[in-house]
């Protein structure tokens, strides 16, 4: 297996971010239009919430994929750095869940 | 009542603000939160923490879509970004501590002082470039090279004063959730003026990082019920459009113009922060 190049990793991360933000926008757009067309329905609310959750999950996914990418490059310093960032983000979720 | 009713008319105004925020986000690598928060809070009557929450959501959106559009151009310095993210997210986690130590108005004045200082430093270096035109020059462990339209070739740069870049990233993360910003407004000038990074690469790398900077705060606001999806939706959608346009524009904008735009934004932000601090 050839080593994953940094350029290739950048492309993969770009893809992850692009998909996350596009999926989120579709949900937010549909939810917004439905709310204006027929009021706050359960489906519209669920679409809007799903859109926001996907948006918030996108940076997390990006950091997670970076860790995997650096691991496949055997670049352990960067595996450690991205893991620290991932743990720091999980700490925010933990702070919310603990309340 | 933490926010006004979201009517189609208000949604259009918020959408328009999002377009502008996305545009500067793409051009300068800053999320635009420094403008979006006062607009939502002072002009449209959103409560401050609702405004900050919406702004952080748009920062994630700008960051993601600008970075997706830029991937493959080598403008984003991935290695440096990953290193600085550790500091920025640590800063954001300790943001609550800072909010406890300093009053909001003290932070705003401090922010204004930093913005003026960075603006003056950038003014003094307006015609100096950080790039080396030799494509074979050694970029070092954290430097980079990219193809630049205005130089007509591949340019190289090295990173200097890494501790200062780490400190700026920490500070940016630290005030992020309190002020509802991604902190690019601190990172881009510092990276460009003192750390040897060309403005274009600094903007792209900052845009890449601010999504992660904002994520921690946005998650906490969402968990507390301050991030209302219906209010955030038009802002996030506007940012998508603005970012799309900004990325295309940035490519053709000379570095000197980008710096001038950044300097005006810095001085504008300083005035805005002073006004908010005396309110």
Interface residues (C-beta under 8 A of the other chain):
Chain A: X6 X7 X9 X10 X11 X13 X14 X15 X17 X18 X20 X21 X24 X25 X28 X29 X31 X32 X35 X36 X40 X45 X48 X49 X51 X52 X55 X56 X58 X59 X60 X62 X63 X66 X78 X81 X82 X84 X85 X88 X89 X91 X92 X93 X95 X96 X97 X99
Chain B: X6 X8 X11 X57 X60 X61 X63 X64 X65 X67 X68 X69 X70 X71 X72 X74 X76 X78 X79 X82 X83 X85 X86 X89 X90 X92 X93 X211 X212 X214 X215 X216 X217 X218 X219 X220 X222 X223 X224 X227 X229 X230 X232 X233 X234 X236 X237 X240
